[in-house]
Amino acid sequence: MEILNFRTIIEQDETGYFVASAPAIPGCHSQGKTYEEALPNIQEAIELCLEVAQELPWYRESIDFFRGTSMRFLGIATVPISYRENSHAKALTV
């Protein structure tokens, strides 16, 4: 059995819940009322996503199974940007 390490991002939403995501696995998210609750919840979500990936080759191919050790996490930064809405500009759509 191989041990895989997936990076997760945990943020606290406006209601106080901790929302966890595994960016390397499309659609892999979970949450918890506390940070400590969110960690095992995202671990379970990752395990379930990997089970699905065993059955669906197209989903497995979308997962980033990075196995290297050269990358290290440095942090997350909030970057302030000055923005003034122009009433004549077209609406931004994504």
N, CA, C and O atoms as CSV, one atom per row, in Angstrom:
chain,resi,resn,atom,element,x,y,z
A,1,MET,N,N,0.850,-1.189,0.000
A,1,MET,CA,C,0.000,0.000,0.000
A,1,MET,C,C,0.885,1.239,0.000
A,1,MET,O,O,1.830,1.346,0.781
A,2,GLU,N,N,0.564,2.160,-0.881
A,2,GLU,CA,C,1.314,3.408,-0.990
A,2,GLU,C,C,0.613,4.504,-0.177
A,2,GLU,O,O,-0.616,4.584,-0.165
A,3,ILE,N,N,1.382,5.325,0.486
A,3,ILE,CA,C,0.831,6.476,1.201
A,3,ILE,C,C,0.926,7.688,0.279
A,3,ILE,O,O,2.012,8.044,-0.177
A,4,LEU,N,N,-0.199,8.311,0.011
A,4,LEU,CA,C,-0.254,9.520,-0.801
A,4,LEU,C,C,-0.502,10.711,0.114
A,4,LEU,O,O,-1.305,10.628,1.044
A,5,ASN,N,N,0.172,11.796,-0.143
A,5,ASN,CA,C,-0.021,13.028,0.625
A,5,ASN,C,C,-0.656,14.070,-0.277
A,5,ASN,O,O,-0.083,14.440,-1.302
A,6,PHE,N,N,-1.834,14.544,0.096
A,6,PHE,CA,C,-2.520,15.577,-0.665
A,6,PHE,C,C,-2.544,16.859,0.148
A,6,PHE,O,O,-2.892,16.851,1.329
A,7,ARG,N,N,-2.175,17.949,-0.485
A,7,ARG,CA,C,-2.281,19.249,0.173
A,7,ARG,C,C,-3.750,19.640,0.242
A,7,ARG,O,O,-4.514,19.409,-0.694
A,8,THR,N,N,-4.124,20.225,1.346
A,8,THR,CA,C,-5.499,20.697,1.500
A,8,THR,C,C,-5.486,22.173,1.877
A,8,THR,O,O,-4.529,22.684,2.458
A,9,ILE,N,N,-6.566,22.828,1.530
A,9,ILE,CA,C,-6.755,24.225,1.906
A,9,ILE,C,C,-7.972,24.263,2.817
A,9,ILE,O,O,-9.023,23.710,2.490
A,10,ILE,N,N,-7.824,24.917,3.956
A,10,ILE,CA,C,-8.940,25.035,4.897
A,10,ILE,C,C,-9.164,26.515,5.165
A,10,ILE,O,O,-8.258,27.227,5.598
A,11,GLU,N,N,-10.380,26.963,4.903
A,11,GLU,CA,C,-10.760,28.360,5.113
A,11,GLU,C,C,-11.981,28.407,6.018
A,11,GLU,O,O,-12.775,27.467,6.056
A,12,GLN,N,N,-12.121,29.484,6.731
A,12,GLN,CA,C,-13.307,29.665,7.566
A,12,GLN,C,C,-14.276,30.564,6.813
A,12,GLN,O,O,-13.916,31.667,6.402
A,13,ASP,N,N,-15.509,30.092,6.631
A,13,ASP,CA,C,-16.488,30.885,5.878
A,13,ASP,C,C,-17.172,31.909,6.773
A,13,ASP,O,O,-16.897,31.992,7.970
A,14,GLU,N,N,-18.062,32.683,6.178
A,14,GLU,CA,C,-18.708,33.779,6.900
A,14,GLU,C,C,-19.613,33.313,8.041
A,14,GLU,O,O,-19.956,34.105,8.919
A,15,THR,N,N,-20.002,32.035,8.036
A,15,THR,CA,C,-20.844,31.516,9.115
A,15,THR,C,C,-20.021,30.859,10.222
A,15,THR,O,O,-20.572,30.421,11.232
A,16,GLY,N,N,-18.693,30.791,10.030
A,16,GLY,CA,C,-17.825,30.209,11.043
A,16,GLY,C,C,-17.400,28.781,10.757
A,16,GLY,O,O,-16.528,28.252,11.447
A,17,TYR,N,N,-18.000,28.139,9.748
A,17,TYR,CA,C,-17.616,26.766,9.410
A,17,TYR,C,C,-16.258,26.758,8.728
A,17,TYR,O,O,-15.870,27.734,8.085
A,18,PHE,N,N,-15.543,25.659,8.872
A,18,PHE,CA,C,-14.253,25.469,8.231
A,18,PHE,C,C,-14.473,24.613,6.988
A,18,PHE,O,O,-14.918,23.468,7.076
A,19,VAL,N,N,-14.156,25.183,5.837
A,19,VAL,CA,C,-14.369,24.527,4.550
A,19,VAL,C,C,-13.022,24.040,4.041
A,19,VAL,O,O,-12.080,24.820,3.902
A,20,ALA,N,N,-12.939,22.734,3.763
A,20,ALA,CA,C,-11.685,22.118,3.341
A,20,ALA,C,C,-11.791,21.644,1.899
A,20,ALA,O,O,-12.820,21.120,1.472
A,21,SER,N,N,-10.711,21.838,1.164
A,21,SER,CA,C,-10.646,21.413,-0.234
A,21,SER,C,C,-9.308,20.745,-0.500
A,21,SER,O,O,-8.294,21.088,0.107
A,22,ALA,N,N,-9.323,19.786,-1.415
A,22,ALA,CA,C,-8.095,19.162,-1.904
A,22,ALA,C,C,-7.961,19.565,-3.370
A,22,ALA,O,O,-8.541,18.912,-4.237
A,23,PRO,N,N,-7.205,20.631,-3.667
A,23,PRO,CA,C,-7.143,21.167,-5.028
A,23,PRO,C,C,-6.695,20.163,-6.094
A,23,PRO,O,O,-7.066,20.304,-7.259
A,24,ALA,N,N,-5.918,19.170,-5.722
A,24,ALA,CA,C,-5.433,18.192,-6.696
A,24,ALA,C,C,-6.527,17.228,-7.151
A,24,ALA,O,O,-6.354,16.496,-8.126
A,25,ILE,N,N,-7.660,17.235,-6.433
A,25,ILE,CA,C,-8.746,16.306,-6.748
A,25,ILE,C,C,-9.995,17.121,-7.064
A,25,ILE,O,O,-10.595,17.701,-6.159
A,26,PRO,N,N,-10.394,17.174,-8.324
A,26,PRO,CA,C,-11.573,17.965,-8.690
A,26,PRO,C,C,-12.814,17.571,-7.888
A,26,PRO,O,O,-13.154,16.394,-7.776
A,27,GLY,N,N,-13.471,18.572,-7.342
A,27,GLY,CA,C,-14.717,18.348,-6.605
A,27,GLY,C,C,-14.559,17.779,-5.218
A,27,GLY,O,O,-15.548,17.367,-4.612
A,28,CYS,N,N,-13.349,17.741,-4.693
A,28,CYS,CA,C,-13.113,17.132,-3.378
A,28,CYS,C,C,-13.124,18.216,-2.301
A,28,CYS,O,O,-12.150,18.946,-2.121
A,29,HIS,N,N,-14.242,18.301,-1.596
A,29,HIS,CA,C,-14.441,19.317,-0.560
A,29,HIS,C,C,-15.142,18.685,0.641
A,29,HIS,O,O,-15.804,17.654,0.523
A,30,SER,N,N,-14.983,19.317,1.778
A,30,SER,CA,C,-15.699,18.915,2.987
A,30,SER,C,C,-15.740,20.121,3.918
A,30,SER,O,O,-15.294,21.210,3.558
A,31,GLN,N,N,-16.273,19.919,5.109
A,31,GLN,CA,C,-16.347,21.013,6.069
A,31,GLN,C,C,-16.443,20.468,7.479
A,31,GLN,O,O,-16.587,19.263,7.685
A,32,GLY,N,N,-16.364,21.355,8.434
A,32,GLY,CA,C,-16.526,21.002,9.835
A,32,GLY,C,C,-16.814,22.247,10.641
A,32,GLY,O,O,-16.497,23.360,10.221
A,33,LYS,N,N,-17.415,22.058,11.797
A,33,LYS,CA,C,-17.695,23.197,12.676
A,33,LYS,C,C,-16.416,23.765,13.263
A,33,LYS,O,O,-16.360,24.941,13.625
A,34,THR,N,N,-15.380,22.922,13.358
A,34,THR,CA,C,-14.083,23.354,13.868
A,34,THR,C,C,-12.997,22.910,12.886
A,34,THR,O,O,-13.231,22.063,12.023
A,35,TYR,N,N,-11.820,23.491,13.031
A,35,TYR,CA,C,-10.670,23.092,12.220
A,35,TYR,C,C,-10.371,21.609,12.450
A,35,TYR,O,O,-10.113,20.853,11.513
A,36,GLU,N,N,-10.415,21.218,13.730
A,36,GLU,CA,C,-10.115,19.826,14.100
A,36,GLU,C,C,-11.136,18.855,13.508
A,36,GLU,O,O,-10.796,17.705,13.233
A,37,GLU,N,N,-12.360,19.288,13.311
A,37,GLU,CA,C,-13.392,18.448,12.708
A,37,GLU,C,C,-13.234,18.400,11.187
A,37,GLU,O,O,-13.514,17.378,10.560
A,38,ALA,N,N,-12.790,19.497,10.607
A,38,ALA,CA,C,-12.638,19.559,9.145
A,38,ALA,C,C,-11.538,18.633,8.630
A,38,ALA,O,O,-11.662,18.084,7.536
A,39,LEU,N,N,-10.463,18.451,9.402
A,39,LEU,CA,C,-9.343,17.613,8.947
A,39,LEU,C,C,-9.745,16.160,8.672
A,39,LEU,O,O,-9.489,15.673,7.571
A,40,PRO,N,N,-10.362,15.449,9.619
A,40,PRO,CA,C,-10.760,14.074,9.290
A,40,PRO,C,C,-11.861,14.023,8.232
A,40,PRO,O,O,-11.975,13.041,7.499
A,41,ASN,N,N,-12.668,15.077,8.154
A,41,ASN,CA,C,-13.715,15.103,7.132
A,41,ASN,C,C,-13.124,15.199,5.726
A,41,ASN,O,O,-13.604,14.529,4.811
A,42,ILE,N,N,-12.084,16.025,5.540
A,42,ILE,CA,C,-11.469,16.112,4.214
A,42,ILE,C,C,-10.676,14.845,3.920
A,42,ILE,O,O,-10.579,14.438,2.762
A,43,GLN,N,N,-10.115,14.221,4.933
A,43,GLN,CA,C,-9.417,12.950,4.719
A,43,GLN,C,C,-10.414,11.902,4.202
A,43,GLN,O,O,-10.111,11.157,3.270
A,44,GLU,N,N,-11.585,11.851,4.806
A,44,GLU,CA,C,-12.612,10.908,4.348
A,44,GLU,C,C,-13.064,11.248,2.930
A,44,GLU,O,O,-13.270,10.348,2.116
A,45,ALA,N,N,-13.221,12.536,2.628
A,45,ALA,CA,C,-13.634,12.951,1.283
A,45,ALA,C,C,-12.580,12.538,0.252
A,45,ALA,O,O,-12.926,12.072,-0.834
A,46,ILE,N,N,-11.306,12.705,0.585
A,46,ILE,CA,C,-10.231,12.295,-0.319
A,46,ILE,C,C,-10.290,10.791,-0.561
A,46,ILE,O,O,-10.189,10.335,-1.700
A,47,GLU,N,N,-10.452,10.031,0.501
A,47,GLU,CA,C,-10.535,8.573,0.364
A,47,GLU,C,C,-11.710,8.170,-0.525
A,47,GLU,O,O,-11.579,7.271,-1.355
A,48,LEU,N,N,-12.855,8.827,-0.356
A,48,LEU,CA,C,-14.022,8.522,-1.185
A,48,LEU,C,C,-13.793,8.898,-2.644
A,48,LEU,O,O,-14.186,8.160,-3.547
A,49,CYS,N,N,-13.157,10.041,-2.873
A,49,CYS,CA,C,-12.843,10.445,-4.243
A,49,CYS,C,C,-11.894,9.448,-4.907
A,49,CYS,O,O,-12.036,9.152,-6.093
A,50,LEU,N,N,-10.939,8.938,-4.157
A,50,LEU,CA,C,-10.004,7.960,-4.710
A,50,LEU,C,C,-10.706,6.633,-5.013
A,50,LEU,O,O,-10.339,5.938,-5.959
A,51,GLU,N,N,-11.709,6.287,-4.214
A,51,GLU,CA,C,-12.508,5.097,-4.513
A,51,GLU,C,C,-13.259,5.273,-5.835
A,51,GLU,O,O,-13.298,4.364,-6.664
A,52,VAL,N,N,-13.847,6.443,-6.018
A,52,VAL,CA,C,-14.548,6.746,-7.273
A,52,VAL,C,C,-13.563,6.693,-8.433
A,52,VAL,O,O,-13.899,6.186,-9.503
A,53,ALA,N,N,-12.357,7.206,-8.239
A,53,ALA,CA,C,-11.342,7.227,-9.289
A,53,ALA,C,C,-10.949,5.822,-9.739
A,53,ALA,O,O,-10.549,5.630,-10.887
A,54,GLN,N,N,-11.061,4.842,-8.846
A,54,GLN,CA,C,-10.763,3.463,-9.233
A,54,GLN,C,C,-11.796,2.932,-10.223
A,54,GLN,O,O,-11.487,2.066,-11.042
A,55,GLU,N,N,-13.009,3.443,-10.148
A,55,GLU,CA,C,-14.095,2.985,-11.019
A,55,GLU,C,C,-14.226,3.812,-12.300
A,55,GLU,O,O,-14.732,3.320,-13.308
A,56,LEU,N,N,-13.768,5.071,-12.263
A,56,LEU,CA,C,-13.934,5.976,-13.396
A,56,LEU,C,C,-12.573,6.460,-13.904
A,56,LEU,O,O,-11.993,7.386,-13.337
A,57,PRO,N,N,-12.070,5.844,-14.957
A,57,PRO,CA,C,-10.747,6.234,-15.465
A,57,PRO,C,C,-10.637,7.718,-15.818
A,57,PRO,O,O,-9.591,8.324,-15.583
A,58,TRP,N,N,-11.681,8.311,-16.371
A,58,TRP,CA,C,-11.627,9.733,-16.748
A,58,TRP,C,C,-11.451,10.613,-15.515
A,58,TRP,O,O,-10.792,11.651,-15.577
A,59,TYR,N,N,-12.049,10.191,-14.382
A,59,TYR,CA,C,-11.894,10.965,-13.141
A,59,TYR,C,C,-10.483,10.772,-12.583
A,59,TYR,O,O,-9.854,11.724,-12.122
A,60,ARG,N,N,-10.000,9.543,-12.629
A,60,ARG,CA,C,-8.639,9.261,-12.150
A,60,ARG,C,C,-7.623,10.107,-12.905
A,60,ARG,O,O,-6.677,10.614,-12.303
A,61,GLU,N,N,-7.804,10.268,-14.215
A,61,GLU,CA,C,-6.866,11.040,-15.023
A,61,GLU,C,C,-6.883,12.528,-14.668
A,61,GLU,O,O,-5.933,13.250,-14.970
A,62,SER,N,N,-7.956,12.985,-14.031
A,62,SER,CA,C,-8.046,14.404,-13.668
A,62,SER,C,C,-7.385,14.714,-12.325
A,62,SER,O,O,-7.255,15.883,-11.960
A,63,ILE,N,N,-6.973,13.702,-11.598
A,63,ILE,CA,C,-6.347,13.879,-10.279
A,63,ILE,C,C,-4.849,14.059,-10.441
A,63,ILE,O,O,-4.204,13.325,-11.190
A,64,ASP,N,N,-4.299,15.035,-9.736
A,64,ASP,CA,C,-2.862,15.275,-9.753
A,64,ASP,C,C,-2.215,14.436,-8.654
A,64,ASP,O,O,-2.238,14.810,-7.482
A,65,PHE,N,N,-1.640,13.303,-9.041
A,65,PHE,CA,C,-0.985,12.409,-8.093
A,65,PHE,C,C,0.482,12.807,-7.936
A,65,PHE,O,O,1.377,11.994,-8.167
A,66,PHE,N,N,0.725,14.053,-7.544
A,66,PHE,CA,C,2.096,14.535,-7.369
A,66,PHE,C,C,2.764,13.714,-6.266
A,66,PHE,O,O,2.296,13.681,-5.128
A,67,ARG,N,N,3.855,13.059,-6.621
A,67,ARG,CA,C,4.548,12.211,-5.648
A,67,ARG,C,C,5.930,12.766,-5.295
A,67,ARG,O,O,6.683,12.136,-4.552
A,68,GLY,N,N,6.257,13.937,-5.823
A,68,GLY,CA,C,7.568,14.528,-5.562
A,68,GLY,C,C,7.669,15.114,-4.172
A,68,GLY,O,O,6.668,15.297,-3.479
A,69,THR,N,N,8.878,15.402,-3.783
A,69,THR,CA,C,9.101,16.002,-2.470
A,69,THR,C,C,9.814,17.343,-2.582
A,69,THR,O,O,10.155,17.952,-1.567
A,70,SER,N,N,10.043,17.808,-3.811
A,70,SER,CA,C,10.808,19.034,-3.968
A,70,SER,C,C,9.988,20.292,-3.699
A,70,SER,O,O,10.554,21.343,-3.397
A,71,MET,N,N,8.671,20.201,-3.804
A,71,MET,CA,C,7.841,21.373,-3.549
A,71,MET,C,C,7.599,21.527,-2.060
A,71,MET,O,O,7.404,20.546,-1.344
A,72,ARG,N,N,7.614,22.750,-1.611
A,72,ARG,CA,C,7.264,22.990,-0.212
A,72,ARG,C,C,6.320,24.175,-0.155
A,72,ARG,O,O,6.430,25.118,-0.939
A,73,PHE,N,N,5.413,24.112,0.765
A,73,PHE,CA,C,4.419,25.158,0.923
A,73,PHE,C,C,5.027,26.338,1.657
A,73,PHE,O,O,5.644,26.174,2.709
A,74,LEU,N,N,4.851,27.527,1.100
A,74,LEU,CA,C,5.411,28.722,1.719
A,74,LEU,C,C,4.370,29.579,2.408
A,74,LEU,O,O,4.694,30.273,3.372
A,75,GLY,N,N,3.141,29.553,1.948
A,75,GLY,CA,C,2.118,30.339,2.616
A,75,GLY,C,C,1.081,30.888,1.661
A,75,GLY,O,O,1.146,30.677,0.450
A,76,ILE,N,N,0.148,31.578,2.218
A,76,ILE,CA,C,-0.917,32.225,1.471
A,76,ILE,C,C,-0.865,33.696,1.831
A,76,ILE,O,O,-0.698,34.051,2.998
A,77,ALA,N,N,-1.008,34.543,0.843
A,77,ALA,CA,C,-0.963,35.980,1.092
A,77,ALA,C,C,-2.225,36.635,0.546
A,77,ALA,O,O,-2.745,36.232,-0.494
A,78,THR,N,N,-2.703,37.629,1.246
A,78,THR,CA,C,-3.776,38.469,0.741
A,78,THR,C,C,-3.126,39.629,0.017
A,78,THR,O,O,-2.294,40.339,0.583
A,79,VAL,N,N,-3.505,39.819,-1.232
A,79,VAL,CA,C,-2.885,40.855,-2.056
A,79,VAL,C,C,-3.901,41.964,-2.288
A,79,VAL,O,O,-4.895,41.748,-2.981
A,80,PRO,N,N,-3.672,43.151,-1.720
A,80,PRO,CA,C,-4.618,44.253,-1.909
A,80,PRO,C,C,-4.468,44.863,-3.303
A,80,PRO,O,O,-3.356,45.123,-3.763
A,81,ILE,N,N,-5.583,45.082,-3.954
A,81,ILE,CA,C,-5.612,45.664,-5.287
A,81,ILE,C,C,-6.570,46.844,-5.265
A,81,ILE,O,O,-7.715,46.708,-4.835
A,82,SER,N,N,-6.109,48.006,-5.726
A,82,SER,CA,C,-6.992,49.162,-5.849
A,82,SER,C,C,-7.887,48.947,-7.052
A,82,SER,O,O,-7.407,48.642,-8.143
A,83,TYR,N,N,-9.169,49.105,-6.858
A,83,TYR,CA,C,-10.117,48.871,-7.934
A,83,TYR,C,C,-11.222,49.907,-7.836
A,83,TYR,O,O,-11.834,50.082,-6.783
A,84,ARG,N,N,-11.468,50.579,-8.926
A,84,ARG,CA,C,-12.567,51.532,-8.981
A,84,ARG,C,C,-13.481,51.087,-10.105
A,84,ARG,O,O,-13.055,50.934,-11.250
A,85,GLU,N,N,-14.730,50.883,-9.764
A,85,GLU,CA,C,-15.680,50.434,-10.771
A,85,GLU,C,C,-15.966,51.578,-11.729
A,85,GLU,O,O,-16.241,52.701,-11.306
A,86,ASN,N,N,-15.901,51.292,-12.993
A,86,ASN,CA,C,-16.182,52.278,-14.031
A,86,ASN,C,C,-17.606,52.051,-14.505
A,86,ASN,O,O,-17.926,50.982,-15.024
A,87,SER,N,N,-18.449,53.032,-14.336
A,87,SER,CA,C,-19.853,52.873,-14.705
A,87,SER,C,C,-20.044,52.655,-16.196
A,87,SER,O,O,-21.098,52.180,-16.620
A,88,HIS,N,N,-19.041,52.994,-16.999
A,88,HIS,CA,C,-19.145,52.818,-18.444
A,88,HIS,C,C,-18.559,51.479,-18.913
A,88,HIS,O,O,-18.688,51.107,-20.080
A,89,ALA,N,N,-17.920,50.770,-17.992
A,89,ALA,CA,C,-17.300,49.496,-18.377
A,89,ALA,C,C,-18.357,48.406,-18.486
A,89,ALA,O,O,-19.396,48.452,-17.827
A,90,LYS,N,N,-18.070,47.435,-19.325
A,90,LYS,CA,C,-18.964,46.283,-19.454
A,90,LYS,C,C,-18.865,45.438,-18.198
A,90,LYS,O,O,-17.837,45.432,-17.522
A,91,ALA,N,N,-19.926,44.730,-17.892
A,91,ALA,CA,C,-19.940,43.868,-16.707
A,91,ALA,C,C,-18.941,42.736,-16.903
A,91,ALA,O,O,-18.807,42.193,-17.999
A,92,LEU,N,N,-18.246,42.390,-15.830
A,92,LEU,CA,C,-17.327,41.268,-15.874
A,92,LEU,C,C,-18.105,39.973,-15.785
A,92,LEU,O,O,-18.971,39.822,-14.924
A,93,THR,N,N,-17.805,39.049,-16.658
A,93,THR,CA,C,-18.449,37.739,-16.604
A,93,THR,C,C,-17.383,36.676,-16.612
A,93,THR,O,O,-16.337,36.819,-17.244
A,94,VAL,N,N,-17.666,35.614,-15.903
A,94,VAL,CA,C,-16.722,34.505,-15.830
A,94,VAL,C,C,-17.367,33.288,-16.422
A,94,VAL,O,O,-16.750,32.223,-16.468
